[in-house]
Amino acid sequence: MAGRKRGGGLLVAGTTSDAGKSVVTAGICRWLAGRGVKVAPFKGQNMSLNSFVTRDGAEIGRAQAMQARAARIEPTALMNPVLLKPGGDRTSQVVLLGRAVGEMSARGYFGSGGRRSELLTTVLECLEELRGTYDAVICEGAGSPAEINLRRTDLVNMGVARAAELPVLVVGDIDRGGVFASFFGTTALLDAVDQRLVAGYLINKFRGDAGLLRPGLDMLTSVTGRPFYGVLPYAHGLGIDEEDGLRVSLRGAVRESLVAPPVGEEILRVAVCAVPLMSNFTDVDALAAEPGVVVRFVDRPEELVDADLVVVPGTRGTVRALDWLRRRGLADALSRRAAEGRPVLGICGGFQLLGELIEDEVESRAGTVEGLGLLPVRVRFAAAKTLARPSGSALGEPVEGYEIHHGVAEILGGEPFLDGCRVGEVWGTHWHGSLESDGFRRAFLRRVAAAAGRRFVPAPDTSFDALREEQLDRLGELIEEHADTDGLLRLIESGPPPGLPFVPPGAPDPVPEGASATGAAPEPGGAGGVAAGAVGPDPESVPSRRGSAADDPAGIPGTGGTGKTDDTEADNDPEGEA
């Protein structure tokens, strides 16, 4: 907006992954929106297999979509310009400004000559556009800002904070233990220029008497010269949309409604196959929100025996997941269920592997692979990714969803079901999010209960949309009631407080390649800056936010702070950064 004053900003960093950055960012957004502040979320780079499609067809992390909802605005690609979707061979697909541009290894991304420094320009350009449109932009970091091995090419933590002169609020999860040492160590491992941006700390997930915490807060403030901006209590039941970093397994995780007791005489048991590289496992959150539905993640065939419904979820590695199901004995168990007329639901990659044949020269490059043969479907992987927000009807109810897939399905029979098909009690669709449509979810669960012979009755008034809003309101209330909101407003409006002391030993200044040693953000079109429409040293290989993202075989990877990807089976994180 021409002539508009640049909006304020804040970077929410964490002492570790899963410290609470995502939920704190969402809470601040909801609190500010409630005050009438025009606010937007931002995360320069996200590594997640849980993604979302915006209304204009861009793919971003689900956490940023959730934060946009907290801010009461529509999500856009500007809010998450770089999304890394880990694959199974120590590479990740790079999604830039909402479009997949290729794959790259961790070494290629982080190593000498990597293209990460080029992406920083695009990230900063997106942030500046948001700050030119909104009164405040609340940025979320990733992992820890003290990942000193990656600092030189950082584009999501202190690299963004330094370039944009953002104050940094460091969040620590006290439920893990060692929070004071984590705060001190995080600060002391930053170089002097970065340290001057670290404004203070916020404790997350505290249980007990906050008064007993006071001596520790005072002592850390005395040794770092930085105050605490709040102590958030442990809050149960905040089932917000989550990230995943493939850090811990979902095996054995159980989700069920804490809102109300079952309506019918019996419960429904849902088993979700915890396939490798599971994507958008948030699809089953809507099932878990139903009173009387118990959702658990499983990896053994014995765990399917008492399940009333088995869900085979999406995955970033369809062929790999298929092989895993066979090796685990789960493929045979699924075939037995189909023969017995017991319900199975495949979503996206889970739908693809239920078919007859998979031709994949794109994702796994495995060529032609036989599927489980439970649905009359043949799938061919295309280089272009399908991104869509479809709507339709099923079981007499309206349904909305979103699609994110390379596989193109040829339906050879069965009854139509959304964009897929159904044979007996085996159902398959590419649509993520369909179970969030309340009427359809209730109709589907009634069908499952009848097939399973269960006296289960779905609650007539469960609104998944309303439950989400209640959870976001709770996050906003946690900030308002337990954080120093006046102090947060000062940071957002005025920037880093002057005169923050240096905490030794510090780290050498890691000035990124091509960056100014002053840490100041470059002026558009100025010396060393970026002209409108340009994006860095190689504008053809890294598209501007204003340009189109052409396919790029070089690509980039997802890693934690270690510079490597996890390649273990079924590694998925139920908590994300919440």
Secondary structure as GFF3:
##gff-version 3
##sequence-region A 1 578
A	DSSP	beta_strand	8	14	.	.	.	ID=ss1
A	DSSP	alpha_helix	21	34	.	.	.	ID=ss2
A	DSSP	beta_strand	39	42	.	.	.	ID=ss3
A	DSSP	beta_strand	45	47	.	.	.	ID=ss4
A	DSSP	beta_strand	51	53	.	.	.	ID=ss5
A	DSSP	beta_strand	59	61	.	.	.	ID=ss6
A	DSSP	alpha_helix	62	70	.	.	.	ID=ss7
A	DSSP	three_ten_helix	77	79	.	.	.	ID=ss8
A	DSSP	beta_strand	82	86	.	.	.	ID=ss9
A	DSSP	beta_strand	91	96	.	.	.	ID=ss10
A	DSSP	beta_strand	99	105	.	.	.	ID=ss11
A	DSSP	alpha_helix	106	110	.	.	.	ID=ss12
A	DSSP	alpha_helix	116	133	.	.	.	ID=ss13
A	DSSP	beta_strand	136	140	.	.	.	ID=ss14
A	DSSP	three_ten_helix	151	153	.	.	.	ID=ss15
A	DSSP	alpha_helix	158	164	.	.	.	ID=ss16
A	DSSP	beta_strand	168	173	.	.	.	ID=ss17
A	DSSP	three_ten_helix	174	176	.	.	.	ID=ss18
A	DSSP	alpha_helix	179	188	.	.	.	ID=ss19
A	DSSP	alpha_helix	192	195	.	.	.	ID=ss20
A	DSSP	beta_strand	198	206	.	.	.	ID=ss21
A	DSSP	three_ten_helix	210	213	.	.	.	ID=ss22
A	DSSP	alpha_helix	214	224	.	.	.	ID=ss23
A	DSSP	beta_strand	228	233	.	.	.	ID=ss24
A	DSSP	beta_strand	254	256	.	.	.	ID=ss25
A	DSSP	beta_strand	268	273	.	.	.	ID=ss26
A	DSSP	beta_strand	278	279	.	.	.	ID=ss27
A	DSSP	three_ten_helix	281	284	.	.	.	ID=ss28
A	DSSP	alpha_helix	285	288	.	.	.	ID=ss29
A	DSSP	beta_strand	293	298	.	.	.	ID=ss30
A	DSSP	three_ten_helix	301	304	.	.	.	ID=ss31
A	DSSP	beta_strand	309	312	.	.	.	ID=ss32
A	DSSP	beta_strand	314	315	.	.	.	ID=ss33
A	DSSP	alpha_helix	318	328	.	.	.	ID=ss34
A	DSSP	alpha_helix	330	340	.	.	.	ID=ss35
A	DSSP	beta_strand	344	347	.	.	.	ID=ss36
A	DSSP	alpha_helix	349	353	.	.	.	ID=ss37
A	DSSP	beta_strand	357	360	.	.	.	ID=ss38
A	DSSP	beta_strand	367	370	.	.	.	ID=ss39
A	DSSP	beta_strand	377	388	.	.	.	ID=ss40
A	DSSP	beta_strand	391	394	.	.	.	ID=ss41
A	DSSP	beta_strand	397	400	.	.	.	ID=ss42
A	DSSP	beta_strand	403	411	.	.	.	ID=ss43
A	DSSP	beta_strand	415	417	.	.	.	ID=ss44
A	DSSP	beta_strand	420	423	.	.	.	ID=ss45
A	DSSP	beta_strand	426	429	.	.	.	ID=ss46
A	DSSP	three_ten_helix	434	436	.	.	.	ID=ss47
A	DSSP	alpha_helix	438	452	.	.	.	ID=ss48
A	DSSP	alpha_helix	464	482	.	.	.	ID=ss49
A	DSSP	alpha_helix	485	494	.	.	.	ID=ss50
###
